[in-house]
Protein backbone atom coordinates (compact mmCIF):
# COMPACT_ATOMS: atom_id res chain seq x y z
CA UNK A 1 0.00 0.00 0.00
CA UNK A 2 1.32 3.45 -0.84
CA UNK A 3 1.85 5.37 2.38
CA UNK A 4 2.22 8.60 0.43
CA UNK A 5 -1.57 8.66 0.47
CA UNK A 6 -2.97 10.45 3.50
CA UNK A 7 -5.68 7.81 3.93
CA UNK A 8 -3.34 4.78 3.69
CA UNK A 9 -2.62 4.38 7.45
CA UNK A 10 -6.35 4.57 8.24
CA UNK A 11 -7.18 2.03 5.52
CA UNK A 12 -4.49 -0.33 6.81
CA UNK A 13 -5.63 0.07 10.43
CA UNK A 14 -9.19 -0.76 9.39
CA UNK A 15 -7.96 -3.76 7.40
CA UNK A 16 -6.11 -5.03 10.50
CA UNK A 17 -9.32 -5.15 12.59
CA UNK A 18 -10.22 -8.65 11.40
CA UNK A 19 -6.79 -10.21 12.02
CA UNK A 20 -6.64 -8.41 15.37
CA UNK A 21 -9.98 -9.88 16.41
CA UNK A 22 -8.83 -13.36 15.31
CA UNK A 23 -5.63 -12.98 17.34
CA UNK A 24 -7.55 -11.88 20.41
CA UNK A 25 -10.13 -14.67 20.10
CA UNK A 26 -7.44 -17.37 19.83
CA UNK A 27 -6.77 -17.02 23.55
CA UNK A 28 -8.99 -14.39 25.22
CA UNK A 29 -7.45 -14.90 28.67
CA UNK A 30 -4.14 -13.55 27.32
CA UNK A 31 -5.73 -10.89 25.16
CA UNK A 32 -7.87 -8.98 27.65
CA UNK A 33 -7.78 -7.67 31.18
CA UNK A 34 -10.78 -6.61 33.23
CA UNK A 35 -10.27 -3.04 34.44
CA UNK A 36 -12.51 -0.82 36.53
CA UNK A 37 -14.18 1.86 34.38
CA UNK A 38 -12.82 4.56 36.67
CA UNK A 39 -9.24 3.66 35.68
CA UNK A 40 -9.68 3.78 31.90
CA UNK A 41 -10.63 6.53 29.50
CA UNK A 42 -13.34 4.84 27.43
CA UNK A 43 -12.58 7.14 24.49
CA UNK A 44 -9.22 5.37 24.03
CA UNK A 45 -10.88 2.07 23.15
CA UNK A 46 -14.14 3.17 21.53
CA UNK A 47 -12.91 2.12 18.07
CA UNK A 48 -11.71 -1.31 19.15
CA UNK A 49 -13.61 -4.07 17.33
CA UNK A 50 -14.29 -6.27 20.36
CA UNK A 51 -14.00 -4.52 23.72
CA UNK A 52 -17.13 -5.07 25.77
CA UNK A 53 -18.03 -2.42 28.34
CA UNK A 54 -20.15 -3.34 31.33
CA UNK A 55 -21.60 -1.18 34.07
CA UNK A 56 -18.43 -1.07 36.19
CA UNK A 57 -15.77 -2.80 34.07
CA UNK A 58 -14.12 -2.63 30.68
CA UNK A 59 -12.61 -5.63 28.95
CA UNK A 60 -9.32 -3.87 28.09
CA UNK A 61 -7.33 -5.32 25.15
CA UNK A 62 -3.73 -6.40 25.79
CA UNK A 63 -3.05 -6.82 22.08
CA UNK A 64 -3.27 -3.61 20.06
CA UNK A 65 -2.56 -2.59 16.49
CA UNK A 66 -0.98 0.60 15.18
CA UNK A 67 -1.10 0.78 11.36
CA UNK A 68 0.83 -2.42 10.54
CA UNK A 69 2.37 -3.07 13.96
CA UNK A 70 0.73 -5.54 16.30
CA UNK A 71 1.71 -4.76 19.86
CA UNK A 72 1.16 -7.22 22.69
CA UNK A 73 1.39 -6.35 26.36
CA UNK A 74 1.73 -8.71 29.29
CA UNK A 75 3.55 -8.46 32.64
CA UNK A 76 4.40 -12.15 32.80
CA UNK A 77 7.35 -12.97 30.49
CA UNK A 78 6.10 -16.49 29.75
CA UNK A 79 2.61 -15.26 28.86
CA UNK A 80 4.08 -12.44 26.73
CA UNK A 81 6.08 -15.02 24.78
CA UNK A 82 3.00 -17.24 24.35
CA UNK A 83 1.01 -14.18 23.21
CA UNK A 84 3.76 -13.40 20.66
CA UNK A 85 3.87 -16.96 19.31
CA UNK A 86 0.05 -17.19 19.09
CA UNK A 87 -0.02 -13.95 17.11
CA UNK A 88 2.46 -15.38 14.60
CA UNK A 89 0.41 -18.59 14.26
CA UNK A 90 -2.85 -16.73 13.64
CA UNK A 91 -1.25 -14.49 11.01
CA UNK A 92 0.16 -17.54 9.22
CA UNK A 93 -3.26 -19.24 9.32
CA UNK A 94 -4.76 -16.10 7.75
CA UNK A 95 -2.03 -16.11 5.07
CA UNK A 96 -0.74 -12.76 6.32
CA UNK A 97 3.00 -13.05 6.25
CA UNK A 98 5.58 -10.54 7.34
CA UNK A 99 9.35 -10.47 7.35
CA UNK A 100 10.54 -12.39 10.39
CA UNK A 101 13.41 -9.90 10.65
CA UNK A 102 10.80 -7.27 11.54
CA UNK A 103 9.45 -9.33 14.44
CA UNK A 104 10.51 -8.22 17.90
CA UNK A 105 10.45 -10.83 20.60
CA UNK A 106 8.82 -9.74 23.87
CA UNK A 107 10.98 -7.23 25.69
CA UNK A 108 10.78 -4.62 28.41
CA UNK A 109 12.54 -2.27 25.96
CA UNK A 110 10.86 -2.56 22.53
CA UNK A 111 11.78 -0.36 19.59
CA UNK A 112 8.67 1.29 18.16
CA UNK A 113 8.82 3.81 15.32
CA UNK A 114 12.59 4.12 15.78
CA UNK A 115 12.39 4.91 19.48
CA UNK A 116 13.60 2.65 22.27
CA UNK A 117 10.83 2.53 24.86
CA UNK A 118 12.11 1.48 28.28
CA UNK A 119 8.93 0.23 29.95
CA UNK A 120 10.47 -0.36 33.39
CA UNK A 121 12.11 3.07 33.68
CA UNK A 122 9.22 4.68 31.76
CA UNK A 123 11.57 6.56 29.45
CA UNK A 124 11.85 6.91 25.69
CA UNK A 125 15.22 7.09 23.93
CA UNK A 126 16.46 7.36 20.40
CA UNK A 127 18.26 4.13 19.48
CA UNK A 128 22.06 4.27 19.37
CA UNK A 129 21.95 3.13 15.74
CA UNK A 130 19.77 6.11 14.81
CA UNK A 131 21.89 8.54 16.86
CA UNK A 132 25.06 7.29 15.14
CA UNK A 133 23.44 7.60 11.70
CA UNK A 134 22.22 11.14 12.45
CA UNK A 135 25.63 12.17 13.81
CA UNK A 136 27.40 10.75 10.73
CA UNK A 137 24.98 12.68 8.48
CA UNK A 138 25.69 15.94 10.29
CA UNK A 139 29.44 15.35 10.28
CA UNK A 140 29.37 14.53 6.57
CA UNK A 141 27.44 17.72 5.87
CA UNK A 142 29.88 19.84 7.89
CA UNK A 143 32.88 18.45 5.99
CA UNK A 144 31.49 19.40 2.56
CA UNK A 145 32.22 22.73 0.87
CA UNK A 146 28.79 22.80 -0.73
CA UNK A 147 25.65 20.72 -0.68
CA UNK A 148 22.09 20.91 -2.01
CA UNK A 149 19.50 22.61 0.17
CA UNK A 150 17.46 19.38 0.14
CA UNK A 151 20.31 17.69 2.05
CA UNK A 152 20.14 20.43 4.68
CA UNK A 153 16.38 19.88 4.97
CA UNK A 154 17.03 16.16 5.58
CA UNK A 155 19.54 16.90 8.34
CA UNK A 156 17.23 19.51 9.88
CA UNK A 157 14.40 16.98 9.98
CA UNK A 158 16.64 14.42 11.65
CA UNK A 159 17.87 16.92 14.24
CA UNK A 160 14.26 17.91 14.93
CA UNK A 161 13.37 14.23 15.39
CA UNK A 162 16.31 13.73 17.76
CA UNK A 163 15.31 16.86 19.70
CA UNK A 164 12.15 15.04 20.79
CA UNK A 165 14.45 12.87 22.88
CA UNK A 166 17.20 15.36 23.75
CA UNK A 167 15.74 18.82 24.32
CA UNK A 168 19.09 20.62 23.88
CA UNK A 169 18.95 19.78 20.18
CA UNK A 170 15.75 21.80 19.78
CA UNK A 171 17.80 25.03 19.77
CA UNK A 172 20.17 23.60 17.16
CA UNK A 173 17.22 22.47 15.03
CA UNK A 174 15.67 25.94 15.26
CA UNK A 175 18.98 27.54 14.23
CA UNK A 176 19.17 25.24 11.21
CA UNK A 177 15.61 26.21 10.27
CA UNK A 178 16.43 29.90 10.49
CA UNK A 179 19.56 29.36 8.37
CA UNK A 180 17.78 27.28 5.72
CA UNK A 181 14.85 29.67 5.30
CA UNK A 182 17.00 32.82 5.31
CA UNK A 183 19.35 31.49 2.61
C-alpha positions in Angstrom: 0.0 0.0 0.0 1.3 3.4 -0.8 1.9 5.4 2.4 2.2 8.6 0.4 -1.6 8.7 0.5 -3.0 10.4 3.5 -5.7 7.8 3.9 -3.3 4.8 3.7 -2.6 4.4 7.4 -6.3 4.6 8.2 -7.2 2.0 5.5 -4.5 -0.3 6.8 -5.6 0.1 10.4 -9.2 -0.8 9.4 -8.0 -3.8 7.4 -6.1 -5.0 10.5 -9.3 -5.1 12.6 -10.2 -8.7 11.4 -6.8 -10.2 12.0 -6.6 -8.4 15.4 -10.0 -9.9 16.4 -8.8 -13.4 15.3 -5.6 -13.0 17.3 -7.6 -11.9 20.4 -10.1 -14.7 20.1 -7.4 -17.4 19.8 -6.8 -17.0 23.6 -9.0 -14.4 25.2 -7.5 -14.9 28.7 -4.1 -13.6 27.3 -5.7 -10.9 25.2 -7.9 -9.0 27.7 -7.8 -7.7 31.2 -10.8 -6.6 33.2 -10.3 -3.0 34.4 -12.5 -0.8 36.5 -14.2 1.9 34.4 -12.8 4.6 36.7 -9.2 3.7 35.7 -9.7 3.8 31.9 -10.6 6.5 29.5 -13.3 4.8 27.4 -12.6 7.1 24.5 -9.2 5.4 24.0 -10.9 2.1 23.1 -14.1 3.2 21.5 -12.9 2.1 18.1 -11.7 -1.3 19.2 -13.6 -4.1 17.3 -14.3 -6.3 20.4 -14.0 -4.5 23.7 -17.1 -5.1 25.8 -18.0 -2.4 28.3 -20.2 -3.3 31.3 -21.6 -1.2 34.1 -18.4 -1.1 36.2 -15.8 -2.8 34.1 -14.1 -2.6 30.7 -12.6 -5.6 29.0 -9.3 -3.9 28.1 -7.3 -5.3 25.2 -3.7 -6.4 25.8 -3.1 -6.8 22.1 -3.3 -3.6 20.1 -2.6 -2.6 16.5 -1.0 0.6 15.2 -1.1 0.8 11.4 0.8 -2.4 10.5 2.4 -3.1 14.0 0.7 -5.5 16.3 1.7 -4.8 19.9 1.2 -7.2 22.7 1.4 -6.4 26.4 1.7 -8.7 29.3 3.6 -8.5 32.6 4.4 -12.1 32.8 7.4 -13.0 30.5 6.1 -16.5 29.7 2.6 -15.3 28.9 4.1 -12.4 26.7 6.1 -15.0 24.8 3.0 -17.2 24.4 1.0 -14.2 23.2 3.8 -13.4 20.7 3.9 -17.0 19.3 0.1 -17.2 19.1 0.0 -13.9 17.1 2.5 -15.4 14.6 0.4 -18.6 14.3 -2.8 -16.7 13.6 -1.2 -14.5 11.0 0.2 -17.5 9.2 -3.3 -19.2 9.3 -4.8 -16.1 7.8 -2.0 -16.1 5.1 -0.7 -12.8 6.3 3.0 -13.1 6.3 5.6 -10.5 7.3 9.4 -10.5 7.4 10.5 -12.4 10.4 13.4 -9.9 10.6 10.8 -7.3 11.5 9.4 -9.3 14.4 10.5 -8.2 17.9 10.5 -10.8 20.6 8.8 -9.7 23.9 11.0 -7.2 25.7 10.8 -4.6 28.4 12.5 -2.3 26.0 10.9 -2.6 22.5 11.8 -0.4 19.6 8.7 1.3 18.2 8.8 3.8 15.3 12.6 4.1 15.8 12.4 4.9 19.5 13.6 2.7 22.3 10.8 2.5 24.9 12.1 1.5 28.3 8.9 0.2 29.9 10.5 -0.4 33.4 12.1 3.1 33.7 9.2 4.7 31.8 11.6 6.6 29.5 11.9 6.9 25.7 15.2 7.1 23.9 16.5 7.4 20.4 18.3 4.1 19.5 22.1 4.3 19.4 22.0 3.1 15.7 19.8 6.1 14.8 21.9 8.5 16.9 25.1 7.3 15.1 23.4 7.6 11.7 22.2 11.1 12.5 25.6 12.2 13.8 27.4 10.8 10.7 25.0 12.7 8.5 25.7 15.9 10.3 29.4 15.3 10.3 29.4 14.5 6.6 27.4 17.7 5.9 29.9 19.8 7.9 32.9 18.5 6.0 31.5 19.4 2.6 32.2 22.7 0.9 28.8 22.8 -0.7 25.6 20.7 -0.7 22.1 20.9 -2.0 19.5 22.6 0.2 17.5 19.4 0.1 20.3 17.7 2.0 20.1 20.4 4.7 16.4 19.9 5.0 17.0 16.2 5.6 19.5 16.9 8.3 17.2 19.5 9.9 14.4 17.0 10.0 16.6 14.4 11.7 17.9 16.9 14.2 14.3 17.9 14.9 13.4 14.2 15.4 16.3 13.7 17.8 15.3 16.9 19.7 12.1 15.0 20.8 14.4 12.9 22.9 17.2 15.4 23.7 15.7 18.8 24.3 19.1 20.6 23.9 19.0 19.8 20.2 15.8 21.8 19.8 17.8 25.0 19.8 20.2 23.6 17.2 17.2 22.5 15.0 15.7 25.9 15.3 19.0 27.5 14.2 19.2 25.2 11.2 15.6 26.2 10.3 16.4 29.9 10.5 19.6 29.4 8.4 17.8 27.3 5.7 14.9 29.7 5.3 17.0 32.8 5.3 19.4 31.5 2.6 
